[in-house]
Amino acid sequence: MRKMIDIDFGSTRYDELVELRYKVLLEPLGLKFLDSHRQKEMNYLHIGCVECLDDKLVGGLMLAPVDNDTVRLLQVAVDTKYQREGIGRAMVEYAKQRAREAGYKKMFIHARLTAIHFYEKIGFHQEGDIFEEQGLTFAKMVIDL
């Protein structure tokens, strides 16, 4: 069994989340996590998914406020040992709920092309053209909350 948790910025659990995001999202692309990025994340909502039995962090993501109505979903990561078990979907559903509770009306993510189908299956739709950012190709995926 698993549960969703909010993670405090700067906590030990936050450090685990940073490590998980690096291992799953950045390292395979040869990218580094820069400590300077941490300051930007101070006001984000950090969400994690933990195994209830051993309290192991198996997934995580961030929500970054854009304006009063819009929040950006960032760095959805699931430990490679636990992928394809519905954790990503459950985390995004939880994030949508938390965003609605906070009064947001719209959520978006810059999704890698390999993830477009995943986001479409959970109600997001592509907005605009495919674009490049820092050498990677993305599609802007949006959903009304």
Biotite code that builds the C-alpha atoms (Angstrom):
import biotite.structure as struc

atoms = struc.array([
    struc.Atom([0.000, 0.000, 0.000], chain_id="A", res_id=1, res_name="MET", atom_name="CA", element="C"),
    struc.Atom([1.132, 3.537, -0.754], chain_id="A", res_id=2, res_name="ARG", atom_name="CA", element="C"),
    struc.Atom([0.188, 7.016, 0.385], chain_id="A", res_id=3, res_name="LYS", atom_name="CA", element="C"),
    struc.Atom([0.665, 10.554, -0.913], chain_id="A", res_id=4, res_name="MET", atom_name="CA", element="C"),
    struc.Atom([2.441, 13.034, 1.318], chain_id="A", res_id=5, res_name="ILE", atom_name="CA", element="C"),
    struc.Atom([3.357, 16.696, 1.216], chain_id="A", res_id=6, res_name="ASP", atom_name="CA", element="C"),
    struc.Atom([7.100, 17.205, 1.563], chain_id="A", res_id=7, res_name="ILE", atom_name="CA", element="C"),
    struc.Atom([8.576, 20.213, 3.354], chain_id="A", res_id=8, res_name="ASP", atom_name="CA", element="C"),
    struc.Atom([11.176, 22.151, 1.409], chain_id="A", res_id=9, res_name="PHE", atom_name="CA", element="C"),
    struc.Atom([14.642, 21.658, 2.899], chain_id="A", res_id=10, res_name="GLY", atom_name="CA", element="C"),
    struc.Atom([13.704, 18.538, 4.874], chain_id="A", res_id=11, res_name="SER", atom_name="CA", element="C"),
    struc.Atom([15.486, 15.185, 4.724], chain_id="A", res_id=12, res_name="THR", atom_name="CA", element="C"),
    struc.Atom([12.524, 13.878, 2.688], chain_id="A", res_id=13, res_name="ARG", atom_name="CA", element="C"),
    struc.Atom([12.996, 16.808, 0.269], chain_id="A", res_id=14, res_name="TYR", atom_name="CA", element="C"),
    struc.Atom([16.622, 15.725, -0.196], chain_id="A", res_id=15, res_name="ASP", atom_name="CA", element="C"),
    struc.Atom([15.346, 12.212, -1.012], chain_id="A", res_id=16, res_name="GLU", atom_name="CA", element="C"),
    struc.Atom([12.959, 13.715, -3.569], chain_id="A", res_id=17, res_name="LEU", atom_name="CA", element="C"),
    struc.Atom([15.760, 15.725, -5.192], chain_id="A", res_id=18, res_name="VAL", atom_name="CA", element="C"),
    struc.Atom([17.848, 12.547, -5.434], chain_id="A", res_id=19, res_name="GLU", atom_name="CA", element="C"),
    struc.Atom([14.934, 10.583, -6.935], chain_id="A", res_id=20, res_name="LEU", atom_name="CA", element="C"),
    struc.Atom([14.241, 13.312, -9.514], chain_id="A", res_id=21, res_name="ARG", atom_name="CA", element="C"),
    struc.Atom([17.931, 13.362, -10.442], chain_id="A", res_id=22, res_name="TYR", atom_name="CA", element="C"),
    struc.Atom([18.174, 9.578, -10.743], chain_id="A", res_id=23, res_name="LYS", atom_name="CA", element="C"),
    struc.Atom([15.002, 9.205, -12.851], chain_id="A", res_id=24, res_name="VAL", atom_name="CA", element="C"),
    struc.Atom([14.837, 12.387, -14.922], chain_id="A", res_id=25, res_name="LEU", atom_name="CA", element="C"),
    struc.Atom([18.259, 13.982, -15.228], chain_id="A", res_id=26, res_name="LEU", atom_name="CA", element="C"),
    struc.Atom([20.973, 11.351, -14.921], chain_id="A", res_id=27, res_name="GLU", atom_name="CA", element="C"),
    struc.Atom([19.731, 9.273, -17.910], chain_id="A", res_id=28, res_name="PRO", atom_name="CA", element="C"),
    struc.Atom([20.096, 12.419, -20.047], chain_id="A", res_id=29, res_name="LEU", atom_name="CA", element="C"),
    struc.Atom([23.554, 13.224, -18.722], chain_id="A", res_id=30, res_name="GLY", atom_name="CA", element="C"),
    struc.Atom([22.258, 16.323, -16.915], chain_id="A", res_id=31, res_name="LEU", atom_name="CA", element="C"),
    struc.Atom([23.192, 17.516, -13.439], chain_id="A", res_id=32, res_name="LYS", atom_name="CA", element="C"),
    struc.Atom([20.972, 18.879, -10.658], chain_id="A", res_id=33, res_name="PHE", atom_name="CA", element="C"),
    struc.Atom([22.241, 22.314, -9.752], chain_id="A", res_id=34, res_name="LEU", atom_name="CA", element="C"),
    struc.Atom([21.957, 23.371, -6.127], chain_id="A", res_id=35, res_name="ASP", atom_name="CA", element="C"),
    struc.Atom([21.046, 26.841, -7.387], chain_id="A", res_id=36, res_name="SER", atom_name="CA", element="C"),
    struc.Atom([17.717, 25.317, -8.496], chain_id="A", res_id=37, res_name="HIS", atom_name="CA", element="C"),
    struc.Atom([16.783, 24.618, -4.874], chain_id="A", res_id=38, res_name="ARG", atom_name="CA", element="C"),
    struc.Atom([16.078, 28.297, -4.137], chain_id="A", res_id=39, res_name="GLN", atom_name="CA", element="C"),
    struc.Atom([13.483, 28.401, -6.940], chain_id="A", res_id=40, res_name="LYS", atom_name="CA", element="C"),
    struc.Atom([11.723, 25.440, -5.342], chain_id="A", res_id=41, res_name="GLU", atom_name="CA", element="C"),
    struc.Atom([11.274, 27.078, -1.942], chain_id="A", res_id=42, res_name="MET", atom_name="CA", element="C"),
    struc.Atom([7.683, 28.172, -2.668], chain_id="A", res_id=43, res_name="ASN", atom_name="CA", element="C"),
    struc.Atom([6.631, 25.077, -4.597], chain_id="A", res_id=44, res_name="TYR", atom_name="CA", element="C"),
    struc.Atom([4.396, 22.339, -3.224], chain_id="A", res_id=45, res_name="LEU", atom_name="CA", element="C"),
    struc.Atom([6.406, 19.117, -3.120], chain_id="A", res_id=46, res_name="HIS", atom_name="CA", element="C"),
    struc.Atom([4.424, 15.883, -3.242], chain_id="A", res_id=47, res_name="ILE", atom_name="CA", element="C"),
    struc.Atom([5.744, 12.400, -2.662], chain_id="A", res_id=48, res_name="GLY", atom_name="CA", element="C"),
    struc.Atom([4.443, 8.859, -2.824], chain_id="A", res_id=49, res_name="CYS", atom_name="CA", element="C"),
    struc.Atom([5.730, 6.507, -0.121], chain_id="A", res_id=50, res_name="VAL", atom_name="CA", element="C"),
    struc.Atom([5.447, 2.791, 0.526], chain_id="A", res_id=51, res_name="GLU", atom_name="CA", element="C"),
    struc.Atom([3.489, 2.384, 3.767], chain_id="A", res_id=52, res_name="CYS", atom_name="CA", element="C"),
    struc.Atom([5.421, -0.719, 4.881], chain_id="A", res_id=53, res_name="LEU", atom_name="CA", element="C"),
    struc.Atom([8.933, 0.720, 4.810], chain_id="A", res_id=54, res_name="ASP", atom_name="CA", element="C"),
    struc.Atom([8.304, 4.477, 4.328], chain_id="A", res_id=55, res_name="ASP", atom_name="CA", element="C"),
    struc.Atom([10.382, 4.402, 1.102], chain_id="A", res_id=56, res_name="LYS", atom_name="CA", element="C"),
    struc.Atom([9.885, 7.331, -1.282], chain_id="A", res_id=57, res_name="LEU", atom_name="CA", element="C"),
    struc.Atom([8.927, 5.807, -4.649], chain_id="A", res_id=58, res_name="VAL", atom_name="CA", element="C"),
    struc.Atom([7.727, 8.895, -6.517], chain_id="A", res_id=59, res_name="GLY", atom_name="CA", element="C"),
    struc.Atom([7.407, 12.630, -6.404], chain_id="A", res_id=60, res_name="GLY", atom_name="CA", element="C"),
    struc.Atom([6.542, 15.821, -8.208], chain_id="A", res_id=61, res_name="LEU", atom_name="CA", element="C"),
    struc.Atom([6.271, 19.569, -7.682], chain_id="A", res_id=62, res_name="MET", atom_name="CA", element="C"),
    struc.Atom([3.589, 22.189, -8.176], chain_id="A", res_id=63, res_name="LEU", atom_name="CA", element="C"),
    struc.Atom([4.789, 25.720, -8.968], chain_id="A", res_id=64, res_name="ALA", atom_name="CA", element="C"),
    struc.Atom([2.370, 28.663, -8.829], chain_id="A", res_id=65, res_name="PRO", atom_name="CA", element="C"),
    struc.Atom([2.313, 30.682, -12.060], chain_id="A", res_id=66, res_name="VAL", atom_name="CA", element="C"),
    struc.Atom([-0.467, 33.152, -11.219], chain_id="A", res_id=67, res_name="ASP", atom_name="CA", element="C"),
    struc.Atom([-3.696, 33.153, -9.183], chain_id="A", res_id=68, res_name="ASN", atom_name="CA", element="C"),
    struc.Atom([-5.401, 30.720, -11.566], chain_id="A", res_id=69, res_name="ASP", atom_name="CA", element="C"),
    struc.Atom([-2.581, 28.584, -12.974], chain_id="A", res_id=70, res_name="THR", atom_name="CA", element="C"),
    struc.Atom([-0.134, 26.104, -11.485], chain_id="A", res_id=71, res_name="VAL", atom_name="CA", element="C"),
    struc.Atom([2.670, 24.266, -13.252], chain_id="A", res_id=72, res_name="ARG", atom_name="CA", element="C"),
    struc.Atom([3.288, 20.570, -12.689], chain_id="A", res_id=73, res_name="LEU", atom_name="CA", element="C"),
    struc.Atom([7.019, 19.826, -12.648], chain_id="A", res_id=74, res_name="LEU", atom_name="CA", element="C"),
    struc.Atom([9.350, 16.853, -12.606], chain_id="A", res_id=75, res_name="GLN", atom_name="CA", element="C"),
    struc.Atom([6.970, 13.932, -12.175], chain_id="A", res_id=76, res_name="VAL", atom_name="CA", element="C"),
    struc.Atom([9.305, 11.084, -11.271], chain_id="A", res_id=77, res_name="ALA", atom_name="CA", element="C"),
    struc.Atom([8.682, 7.460, -10.278], chain_id="A", res_id=78, res_name="VAL", atom_name="CA", element="C"),
    struc.Atom([11.497, 5.166, -9.148], chain_id="A", res_id=79, res_name="ASP", atom_name="CA", element="C"),
    struc.Atom([12.279, 2.893, -12.116], chain_id="A", res_id=80, res_name="THR", atom_name="CA", element="C"),
    struc.Atom([11.581, -0.212, -9.974], chain_id="A", res_id=81, res_name="LYS", atom_name="CA", element="C"),
    struc.Atom([8.000, 0.984, -9.439], chain_id="A", res_id=82, res_name="TYR", atom_name="CA", element="C"),
    struc.Atom([7.071, 2.334, -12.872], chain_id="A", res_id=83, res_name="GLN", atom_name="CA", element="C"),
    struc.Atom([3.956, 1.072, -14.649], chain_id="A", res_id=84, res_name="ARG", atom_name="CA", element="C"),
    struc.Atom([2.166, 0.483, -11.322], chain_id="A", res_id=85, res_name="GLU", atom_name="CA", element="C"),
    struc.Atom([-0.111, 3.546, -11.479], chain_id="A", res_id=86, res_name="GLY", atom_name="CA", element="C"),
    struc.Atom([2.007, 5.683, -9.148], chain_id="A", res_id=87, res_name="ILE", atom_name="CA", element="C"),
    struc.Atom([2.490, 8.511, -11.653], chain_id="A", res_id=88, res_name="GLY", atom_name="CA", element="C"),
    struc.Atom([-1.223, 8.668, -12.351], chain_id="A", res_id=89, res_name="ARG", atom_name="CA", element="C"),
    struc.Atom([-2.073, 8.603, -8.620], chain_id="A", res_id=90, res_name="ALA", atom_name="CA", element="C"),
    struc.Atom([0.418, 11.383, -7.890], chain_id="A", res_id=91, res_name="MET", atom_name="CA", element="C"),
    struc.Atom([-0.934, 13.596, -10.680], chain_id="A", res_id=92, res_name="VAL", atom_name="CA", element="C"),
    struc.Atom([-4.522, 12.994, -9.501], chain_id="A", res_id=93, res_name="GLU", atom_name="CA", element="C"),
    struc.Atom([-3.478, 13.952, -5.964], chain_id="A", res_id=94, res_name="TYR", atom_name="CA", element="C"),
    struc.Atom([-1.682, 17.046, -7.321], chain_id="A", res_id=95, res_name="ALA", atom_name="CA", element="C"),
    struc.Atom([-4.827, 18.063, -9.247], chain_id="A", res_id=96, res_name="LYS", atom_name="CA", element="C"),
    struc.Atom([-6.872, 17.722, -6.056], chain_id="A", res_id=97, res_name="GLN", atom_name="CA", element="C"),
    struc.Atom([-4.362, 19.797, -4.026], chain_id="A", res_id=98, res_name="ARG", atom_name="CA", element="C"),
    struc.Atom([-4.287, 22.461, -6.771], chain_id="A", res_id=99, res_name="ALA", atom_name="CA", element="C"),
    struc.Atom([-8.107, 22.672, -6.831], chain_id="A", res_id=100, res_name="ARG", atom_name="CA", element="C"),
    struc.Atom([-8.154, 22.994, -3.031], chain_id="A", res_id=101, res_name="GLU", atom_name="CA", element="C"),
    struc.Atom([-5.695, 25.893, -3.334], chain_id="A", res_id=102, res_name="ALA", atom_name="CA", element="C"),
    struc.Atom([-8.036, 27.630, -5.789], chain_id="A", res_id=103, res_name="GLY", atom_name="CA", element="C"),
    struc.Atom([-6.221, 27.012, -9.057], chain_id="A", res_id=104, res_name="TYR", atom_name="CA", element="C"),
    struc.Atom([-8.319, 26.660, -12.204], chain_id="A", res_id=105, res_name="LYS", atom_name="CA", element="C"),
    struc.Atom([-5.727, 25.352, -14.659], chain_id="A", res_id=106, res_name="LYS", atom_name="CA", element="C"),
    struc.Atom([-2.633, 23.131, -14.560], chain_id="A", res_id=107, res_name="MET", atom_name="CA", element="C"),
    struc.Atom([0.032, 22.602, -17.195], chain_id="A", res_id=108, res_name="PHE", atom_name="CA", element="C"),
    struc.Atom([3.236, 20.655, -17.696], chain_id="A", res_id=109, res_name="ILE", atom_name="CA", element="C"),
    struc.Atom([5.989, 20.731, -20.289], chain_id="A", res_id=110, res_name="HIS", atom_name="CA", element="C"),
    struc.Atom([5.931, 17.020, -21.065], chain_id="A", res_id=111, res_name="ALA", atom_name="CA", element="C"),
    struc.Atom([8.622, 15.087, -22.847], chain_id="A", res_id=112, res_name="ARG", atom_name="CA", element="C"),
    struc.Atom([7.315, 13.620, -26.081], chain_id="A", res_id=113, res_name="LEU", atom_name="CA", element="C"),
    struc.Atom([7.447, 10.111, -24.616], chain_id="A", res_id=114, res_name="THR", atom_name="CA", element="C"),
    struc.Atom([4.991, 11.214, -21.892], chain_id="A", res_id=115, res_name="ALA", atom_name="CA", element="C"),
    struc.Atom([2.329, 12.905, -24.044], chain_id="A", res_id=116, res_name="ILE", atom_name="CA", element="C"),
    struc.Atom([0.176, 9.767, -24.211], chain_id="A", res_id=117, res_name="HIS", atom_name="CA", element="C"),
    struc.Atom([0.359, 9.367, -20.402], chain_id="A", res_id=118, res_name="PHE", atom_name="CA", element="C"),
    struc.Atom([-0.954, 12.902, -19.846], chain_id="A", res_id=119, res_name="TYR", atom_name="CA", element="C"),
    struc.Atom([-3.630, 12.561, -22.538], chain_id="A", res_id=120, res_name="GLU", atom_name="CA", element="C"),
    struc.Atom([-4.951, 9.420, -20.790], chain_id="A", res_id=121, res_name="LYS", atom_name="CA", element="C"),
    struc.Atom([-5.497, 11.406, -17.588], chain_id="A", res_id=122, res_name="ILE", atom_name="CA", element="C"),
    struc.Atom([-7.305, 14.313, -19.210], chain_id="A", res_id=123, res_name="GLY", atom_name="CA", element="C"),
    struc.Atom([-4.588, 16.727, -20.340], chain_id="A", res_id=124, res_name="PHE", atom_name="CA", element="C"),
    struc.Atom([-4.535, 18.048, -23.901], chain_id="A", res_id=125, res_name="HIS", atom_name="CA", element="C"),
    struc.Atom([-1.729, 19.531, -25.951], chain_id="A", res_id=126, res_name="GLN", atom_name="CA", element="C"),
    struc.Atom([-1.689, 23.294, -26.346], chain_id="A", res_id=127, res_name="GLU", atom_name="CA", element="C"),
    struc.Atom([0.491, 24.881, -29.008], chain_id="A", res_id=128, res_name="GLY", atom_name="CA", element="C"),
    struc.Atom([3.383, 23.427, -30.940], chain_id="A", res_id=129, res_name="ASP", atom_name="CA", element="C"),
    struc.Atom([6.163, 21.074, -29.899], chain_id="A", res_id=130, res_name="ILE", atom_name="CA", element="C"),
    struc.Atom([9.142, 23.112, -28.648], chain_id="A", res_id=131, res_name="PHE", atom_name="CA", element="C"),
    struc.Atom([12.711, 22.745, -27.445], chain_id="A", res_id=132, res_name="GLU", atom_name="CA", element="C"),
    struc.Atom([14.014, 23.836, -24.065], chain_id="A", res_id=133, res_name="GLU", atom_name="CA", element="C"),
    struc.Atom([17.617, 23.254, -22.960], chain_id="A", res_id=134, res_name="GLN", atom_name="CA", element="C"),
    struc.Atom([18.158, 20.777, -25.799], chain_id="A", res_id=135, res_name="GLY", atom_name="CA", element="C"),
    struc.Atom([15.085, 18.636, -24.966], chain_id="A", res_id=136, res_name="LEU", atom_name="CA", element="C"),
    struc.Atom([11.796, 18.460, -26.897], chain_id="A", res_id=137, res_name="THR", atom_name="CA", element="C"),
    struc.Atom([8.503, 19.084, -25.102], chain_id="A", res_id=138, res_name="PHE", atom_name="CA", element="C"),
    struc.Atom([4.786, 19.597, -25.599], chain_id="A", res_id=139, res_name="ALA", atom_name="CA", element="C"),
    struc.Atom([2.765, 21.889, -23.355], chain_id="A", res_id=140, res_name="LYS", atom_name="CA", element="C"),
    struc.Atom([-0.021, 19.771, -21.855], chain_id="A", res_id=141, res_name="MET", atom_name="CA", element="C"),
    struc.Atom([-2.883, 21.519, -20.035], chain_id="A", res_id=142, res_name="VAL", atom_name="CA", element="C"),
    struc.Atom([-5.946, 20.576, -18.016], chain_id="A", res_id=143, res_name="ILE", atom_name="CA", element="C"),
    struc.Atom([-8.779, 22.588, -16.504], chain_id="A", res_id=144, res_name="ASP", atom_name="CA", element="C"),
    struc.Atom([-9.224, 21.851, -12.842], chain_id="A", res_id=145, res_name="LEU", atom_name="CA", element="C"),
])
